[in-house]
C-alpha cells in the first residue's frame, strides 16, 4: 500500500540454523552445511547488511537453551538489528530471545495457533519487535489463491494466507515476512505474486523471502512485489553475490539503499 519504491530498501541475509551450524536446503529439505553463524554474521555486517535474520529451522525439536547461546554469540559480533525466529511460542520465549540480544522476533506456527500472542507480544515488547512469518502454498480453493501452511511449511491449515497477513497487521505485528513454499531455496526468484498480494493488504514493511538467485530478483521484489526488506540465504552463503553488489545494482536501478 502506498509507493514503496521511494523507501530505503534493506538487505537481510538469513542464517538458517540447525545444531549450531548454518544450513541451506531446497524447499526446507536436503540440508547442506553453510558454515559458522558467528563468522557468517560478521562477514555480512562488514559487507553492508542492514539487518540479519537467524531462523532455527528445527527449533521445535531442539533445545531452546542452545538457540539462546547462538543468539548471544551472533548478537555480540554485530550492531545491525537481528531478527530471531523458529519455535517461538510464548511471551517467555520472546523475552528470553530479546534478553539474549535479538532486536526482533519472528513467529509463525505459534501466531496461527494463538493470534492473541501477536497482540500480547506487540503490547508488551512493542510492535516493531514483532515479525510474523506467513508461509503459504498455492491453492486455487482459497479466496486469494494462497493457503497458509505451518510447521516449517509442511502443514496446510485451510486458512487464506492473505487475509491472515492483514489480520496480523490488525493484531499489532510490525513486519510481515511472507515465504512461498513453492519457491524456497530454488534460486528461481521470489514469489512476486504472493509478495505483492501481501504488500497490497498491509501498510507494514514486507520482507521478500525465499528463492533469490539473480540480481534482477532483488529488484523485482521491490518494484513488482512491493517489498521493502530483501531476505536471502543461499546467494550470500555461497558467495554468489556480495551484499554490496546487490546494493550497487539496486542503486543503479534507481532504488534507495544505504551503501
C-alpha positions in Angstrom: 0.0 0.0 0.0 1.5 3.3 -1.0 4.6 3.7 -3.1 7.4 1.6 -1.6 9.9 2.4 -4.3 10.8 5.7 -2.6 11.7 3.9 0.6 15.1 2.8 1.6 15.5 -0.8 0.7 17.2 -3.1 3.2 19.2 -6.3 2.6 18.8 -9.0 5.2 20.9 -12.1 5.0 19.3 -15.1 6.7 21.2 -17.7 8.8 19.1 -20.9 8.8 20.4 -22.7 11.8 20.5 -26.4 12.8 22.6 -27.9 15.5 24.7 -24.8 15.8 25.6 -24.5 12.1 24.2 -22.5 9.2 22.5 -24.8 6.8 20.8 -24.4 3.4 18.3 -26.7 1.6 15.8 -26.6 -1.2 12.1 -26.5 0.0 13.5 -26.9 3.5 15.0 -30.3 2.9 18.3 -31.8 1.7 20.2 -29.6 4.1 23.9 -28.7 3.4 26.3 -27.1 5.8 27.0 -23.4 5.1 29.4 -22.5 7.8 29.7 -21.0 11.3 26.9 -18.5 12.3 29.3 -16.0 14.0 31.7 -15.9 11.1 28.8 -15.5 8.6 27.2 -12.8 10.7 30.5 -10.8 10.9 31.1 -11.1 7.2 27.6 -9.9 6.3 27.8 -6.9 8.6 31.1 -6.0 7.1 29.6 -6.3 3.6 26.9 -3.9 4.5 23.9 -6.0 5.6 21.2 -3.7 7.1 19.7 -6.4 9.2 20.3 -10.1 9.9 17.8 -12.9 10.4 18.5 -16.2 12.2 16.0 -18.9 11.8 16.2 -22.0 13.9 14.7 -24.4 11.4 14.4 -27.4 13.8 13.7 -25.3 16.9 10.5 -27.1 17.8 12.5 -30.3 18.1 15.7 -29.0 19.7 16.8 -27.5 22.9 15.8 -23.9 23.5 18.9 -23.2 25.5 21.2 -23.9 22.6 19.4 -21.4 20.5 19.8 -18.7 23.1 23.6 -19.3 23.1 23.6 -18.8 19.3 21.7 -15.5 19.7 24.1 -14.3 22.3 27.2 -15.2 20.2 25.8 -13.7 17.0 24.4 -10.5 18.6 27.8 -10.0 20.3 29.6 -9.5 17.0 27.0 -7.3 15.1 25.5 -3.9 15.5 22.7 -4.3 13.0 19.2 -5.5 14.1 18.9 -9.2 14.5 15.6 -11.0 14.0 15.4 -14.4 15.5 12.7 -17.0 14.6 11.9 -20.6 14.9 9.9 -22.3 17.7 9.0 -19.1 19.4 5.6 -19.8 21.0 5.2 -17.8 24.2 5.9 -14.4 25.7 8.5 -16.0 27.8 10.3 -17.3 24.7 10.2 -13.8 23.2 11.6 -12.3 26.4 14.5 -14.8 26.6 15.4 -14.2 22.9 15.3 -10.4 23.3 17.4 -10.6 26.5 19.9 -12.8 24.6 20.5 -9.9 22.2 17.9 -10.1 19.4 16.2 -6.9 18.3 13.1 -8.6 16.9 11.5 -12.0 16.9 9.7 -13.8 14.2 6.9 -16.1 14.8 4.9 -18.3 12.6 3.0 -21.5 13.7 2.5 -20.1 17.2 0.9 -17.0 15.9 -1.5 -19.0 13.8 -2.3 -21.3 16.7 -2.8 -18.3 19.1 -3.3 -15.0 17.3 -3.6 -13.3 20.7 0.1 -14.0 21.2 0.8 -11.4 18.4 -1.4 -8.9 20.2 0.2 -9.5 23.6 3.7 -9.5 22.2 3.1 -6.2 20.4 1.6 -4.6 23.6 4.4 -5.9 25.8 7.5 -5.5 23.7 6.4 -3.0 21.0 5.1 -3.5 17.5 8.5 -3.1 15.9 9.7 -6.1 17.8 7.2 -8.5 16.3 7.6 -10.0 12.8 5.0 -12.6 11.7 6.2 -15.0 9.1 3.5 -16.1 6.7 4.2 -19.3 4.9 1.9 -20.2 2.0 1.4 -22.6 -0.9 -0.8 -22.0 -3.9 -4.3 -23.4 -3.6 -7.0 -22.2 -6.0 -9.7 -23.0 -3.5 -8.6 -20.1 -1.3 -10.1 -16.7 -2.0 -6.6 -15.2 -2.6 -5.2 -18.4 -4.2 -2.8 -18.8 -1.3 -3.2 -21.2 1.6 -1.5 -20.7 4.9 0.9 -23.5 5.9 2.6 -24.1 9.3 5.1 -26.5 10.9 8.0 -25.4 8.6 5.9 -25.4 5.5 4.6 -28.9 5.9 1.1 -28.5 7.1 -1.7 -26.6 5.1 -4.4 -25.5 7.5 -7.3 -24.4 5.3 -6.9 -20.6 6.0 -6.3 -17.9 3.5 -2.8 -16.6 3.7 -3.5 -13.1 2.6 -6.4 -12.5 5.0 -4.1 -13.8 7.7 -1.4 -11.3 6.8 -3.9 -8.5 7.1 -5.1 -9.9 10.4 -1.5 -9.9 11.7 -1.3 -6.1 11.0 -4.5 -5.6 12.8 -3.2 -7.6 15.8 -0.2 -5.3 16.1 2.6 -7.0 14.2 5.3 -4.6 12.9 6.7 -6.6 10.0 5.3 -9.3 7.7 7.6 -11.9 6.3 5.9 -13.9 3.5 7.6 -17.1 2.2 6.2 -19.1 -0.6 6.9 -22.8 -0.1 6.8 -23.0 -3.9 10.0 -21.0 -4.1 12.2 -21.5 -1.1 15.8 -22.4 -1.9 15.2 -22.8 -5.6 17.0 -19.7 -6.7 14.2 -19.2 -9.3 13.3 -15.8 -7.8 11.0 -14.6 -5.1 7.3 -15.5 -5.4 6.3 -12.0 -6.7 2.6 -12.8 -6.9 2.5 -13.8 -3.3 4.7 -11.0 -2.0 2.6 -8.4 -3.9 -0.6 -9.9 -2.6 0.7 -9.4 0.9 2.2 -5.9 0.4 -1.2 -4.8 -1.2 -3.1 -5.5 2.0 -0.7 -4.3 4.7 0.9 -0.9 5.4 3.8 -2.6 7.2 7.3 -3.3 5.9 7.2 -6.6 3.9 10.2 -8.9 3.8 10.6 -10.7 0.5 11.9 -14.2 1.2 12.6 -17.5 -0.5 14.2 -18.0 -3.9 16.6 -15.2 -4.7 19.2 -16.4 -7.2 19.9 -13.4 -9.6 20.4 -9.7 -9.1 17.2 -9.0 -11.0 15.2 -11.0 -8.4 16.1 -8.4 -5.7 14.9 -5.5 -7.9 11.7 -7.3 -8.9 10.9 -8.0 -5.3 10.7 -4.2 -4.7 9.1 -2.9 -7.9 6.8 -5.9 -8.6 6.4 -7.4 -5.2 6.2 -4.2 -3.1 8.9 -5.5 -0.6 11.0 -3.2 1.5 13.3 -5.7 3.0 15.0 -8.3 0.9 16.0 -11.6 2.7 18.3 -14.1 1.0 20.3 -17.0 2.2 21.9 -19.3 -0.5 23.3 -16.5 -2.7 25.1 -14.9 0.3 26.2 -18.2 2.0 27.8 -19.5 -1.2 29.1 -16.0 -2.0 27.3 -15.9 -5.4 27.0 -12.1 -4.8 28.2 -9.9 -2.1 25.7 -7.7 -0.3 27.5 -4.7 -1.7 27.0 -5.9 -5.2 23.3 -6.3 -4.6 23.0 -2.8 -3.2 25.0 -1.2 -6.0 22.8 -3.0 -8.5 19.6 -1.7 -6.8 21.1 1.8 -6.7 21.9 1.8 -10.4 18.3 0.8 -11.0 17.2 3.9 -9.1 16.2 2.4 -5.7 17.2 4.0 -2.4 19.8 1.9 -0.5 22.3 2.7 2.2 25.7 1.9 0.7 
